[in-house]
Amino acid sequence: MDKVMIAQGVANKLFATENSVDKALAETSQFMNELLQARQDIRAAAVTGTTTVNKVAEAIAALAVARQALVDAHNDLADVKLRVGVRTKLIGIVPKEAVITHEQTRLREVG
């Protein structure tokens, strides 16, 4: 198998992993928001659920650390790519539903 194809496979998995961690971070942040809002909605004391909120905050911090580690790995792999002789720019695979076609970018005439 060609080096570029191997490198693209690694890049695809890296991009997917980065996106997964970003999604997990966003979901966990939304969960935190939901917890805090629920406490207010039921008019519970601020101390209610403090342990849970702290644990979710720890999870958010851990995901942020994981995200930074992946960014660092991404930068390291950019150097490795050059050292093994791959000069091609590697791009991520975009989900089909996220692709905007030329037709979708055209302006419609309003009459």
C-alpha positions as CSV (number, residue, x, y, z in Angstrom):
1,M,0.0,0.0,0.0
2,D,1.2,3.5,-0.9
3,K,2.5,5.8,2.0
4,V,0.0,8.5,1.1
5,M,-2.9,6.1,1.4
6,I,-1.7,4.8,4.7
7,A,-1.1,8.3,6.0
8,Q,-4.6,9.3,4.8
9,G,-6.1,6.3,6.7
10,V,-4.3,7.5,9.9
11,A,-5.5,11.1,9.2
12,N,-9.1,10.0,8.7
13,K,-9.0,8.1,12.1
14,L,-7.4,11.1,13.8
15,F,-10.0,13.5,12.5
16,A,-12.8,11.2,13.5
17,T,-11.3,10.8,17.0
18,E,-10.9,14.6,17.3
19,N,-14.5,15.1,16.3
20,S,-15.7,12.4,18.8
21,V,-13.9,14.1,21.7
22,D,-15.3,17.5,20.7
23,K,-18.8,16.0,20.5
24,A,-18.3,14.3,23.9
25,L,-17.1,17.6,25.4
26,A,-20.1,19.4,23.9
27,E,-22.5,16.7,25.1
28,T,-21.1,16.7,28.6
29,S,-21.2,20.5,28.8
30,Q,-24.9,20.4,27.7
31,F,-25.5,17.7,30.4
32,M,-23.9,20.1,33.0
33,N,-26.2,22.8,31.8
34,E,-29.2,20.5,32.1
35,L,-28.3,19.5,35.7
36,L,-27.9,23.1,36.8
37,Q,-31.1,24.1,35.1
38,A,-33.0,21.2,36.6
39,R,-31.9,22.2,40.1
40,Q,-33.2,25.7,39.5
41,D,-36.4,24.5,37.9
42,I,-37.3,22.4,40.9
43,R,-36.2,25.2,43.2
44,A,-33.7,23.1,45.1
45,A,-31.0,24.5,47.3
46,A,-27.7,25.3,45.7
47,V,-26.0,22.5,47.6
48,T,-28.3,19.9,46.0
49,G,-26.4,17.8,43.6
50,T,-23.1,19.5,44.4
51,T,-21.2,16.2,44.3
52,T,-22.7,15.3,41.0
53,V,-21.9,18.7,39.5
54,N,-18.3,18.4,40.7
55,K,-18.0,15.0,39.1
56,V,-19.4,16.2,35.8
57,A,-17.0,19.2,36.0
58,E,-14.1,16.7,36.4
59,A,-15.3,14.8,33.4
60,I,-15.3,18.1,31.4
61,A,-11.8,18.9,32.5
62,A,-10.6,15.4,31.6
63,L,-12.2,15.7,28.1
64,A,-10.4,19.0,27.7
65,V,-7.1,17.4,28.6
66,A,-7.8,14.5,26.2
67,R,-8.7,17.1,23.5
68,Q,-5.3,18.9,24.0
69,A,-3.5,15.5,23.9
70,L,-5.1,14.8,20.5
71,V,-4.2,18.3,19.2
72,D,-0.6,17.6,20.3
73,A,-0.6,14.2,18.6
74,H,-2.0,15.8,15.5
75,N,0.9,18.3,15.4
76,D,3.4,15.4,16.1
77,L,1.9,13.4,13.2
78,A,2.3,16.4,10.9
79,D,6.1,16.2,11.5
80,V,6.1,12.4,11.2
81,K,4.3,12.7,7.8
82,L,7.1,14.9,6.5
83,R,9.9,12.7,7.9
84,V,8.5,9.6,6.1
85,G,8.3,11.5,2.9
86,V,4.6,12.3,2.5
87,R,4.2,15.8,1.1
88,T,0.5,15.5,0.2
89,K,-1.9,17.6,2.3
90,L,-4.2,15.2,4.1
91,I,-7.8,16.2,4.6
92,G,-10.6,14.8,6.7
93,I,-13.5,12.9,5.4
94,V,-16.6,15.1,5.6
95,P,-19.9,13.3,6.3
96,K,-22.1,13.2,3.2
97,E,-24.9,15.2,4.8
98,A,-22.4,18.0,5.6
99,V,-21.4,18.5,2.0
100,I,-22.8,21.6,0.5
101,T,-23.4,21.2,-3.2
102,H,-22.9,23.9,-5.8
103,E,-26.7,24.0,-6.3
104,Q,-27.2,24.8,-2.6
105,T,-24.9,27.8,-2.7
106,R,-26.7,29.5,-5.6
107,L,-28.9,32.5,-4.7
108,R,-32.5,32.3,-5.6
109,E,-34.2,35.2,-7.4
110,V,-37.0,36.7,-5.4
111,G,-39.9,37.9,-7.5
